[in-house]
Amino acid sequence: MKNKIIKNNKTFNSIGAFSNNHILYNDDCNNVMDEMISKNIKVDLIITDPPYDIKNTKTGGESYLNKSFQKSQDELTKFNLTKGFDYETILNKMVKLQDKINMYIWCNKSQIPFYLDYFVIKMGCNFDIIKWVKTNPMPTYHNKYMTDTEYCIYVRKGGYCNPENYQDGSTLFQAPINTKDKKLYKHPTIKPENIIDRLVRNSSKENETIFDPFMGSGTTGVSALKHNRKFIGVELLKEFYNISKNRIVNSNNLDYKSLDTKLVS
Ligand SMILES: C[S@@+](CC[C@H](N)C(=O)[O-])C[C@H]1O[C@@H](n2cnc3c(N)ncnc32)[C@H](O)[C@@H]1O
């Protein structure tokens, strides 16, 4: 049981707590959500970015551009980020964590029909589709449109969306691929922090709790803490868990000493 942590008779890989307000788990989010549901823990807002469903990761072609794009596609395969996830099981758990459905879920275009069917047709939620349109997409358009847009489905039933200005009210974000953050935090699908900032501002209030079951490099956590929200995050891979933990601590000047101690019993 090396590196395992037992809390309330349940075993987690590891837990980092910055204070009672912010908790990070290195584990399968299924496991953590079961624990939260059993304790009737509720969250006000979910912002998450689960693995996409990418049918073809081969770019084809021998040009320099194609080869460099292939490298980033291979990274997605390496970290198991192309095969989606167990949708019904995970979404059912996410829904149980909220009194009022209020969630943003990043996805690629082939996942949109499923999310709309689950949340809009079956659950009767309102929805918006927020778009991150990249201003510098890879120019791969042989026999197809370029992959220049990522989508974030916003679903709510009683949930809160209150943009305070014209820009925050827009569903369109135009920004380049965030190469700098990718290099800095070594996560192949890191989202731009300023996009997440807008979602946090629009759909939560100070001291409310934001949950990200697929935390990656911790972008949602950084934004949540910056806006004085509480944060619960889960990441399966130790490598990314450590990156997100360090990133969240450093970007918010938190006290390292409290890490991995407070909740451990
Ligand atoms: C698309 S990435 C999230 C990137 C994140 N939005 C960011 O800005 O860095 C999805 C993450 O979920 C993690 N993951 C996949 N399955 C998981 C699971 N069952 N439980 C927790 N994390 C999981 C992956 O390791 C990956 O880091």
The ligand as an ORCA input file, in Angstrom:
! r2SCAN-3c Opt
* xyz 0 1
  C      -8.218     17.240    -21.021
  S      -7.231     17.074    -19.608
  C      -7.615     18.489    -18.594
  C      -6.700     19.683    -18.877
  C      -7.027     20.877    -17.997
  N      -8.244     21.511    -18.389
  C      -5.908     21.908    -17.989
  O      -6.163     23.098    -18.289
  O      -4.770     21.538    -17.711
  C      -8.034     15.763    -18.791
  C      -7.286     15.240    -17.574
  O      -8.097     14.256    -16.914
  C      -7.264     13.224    -16.404
  N      -8.108     12.039    -16.221
  C      -8.481     11.111    -17.142
  N      -9.304     10.184    -16.581
  C      -9.465     10.553    -15.274
  C     -10.207     10.014    -14.178
  N     -10.940      8.906    -14.323
  N     -10.144     10.640    -12.980
  C      -9.395     11.783    -12.829
  N      -8.668     12.339    -13.831
  C      -8.708     11.741    -15.036
  C      -6.169     13.084    -17.451
  O      -4.994     12.507    -16.911
  C      -5.964     14.540    -17.904
  O      -4.911     15.174    -17.210
*
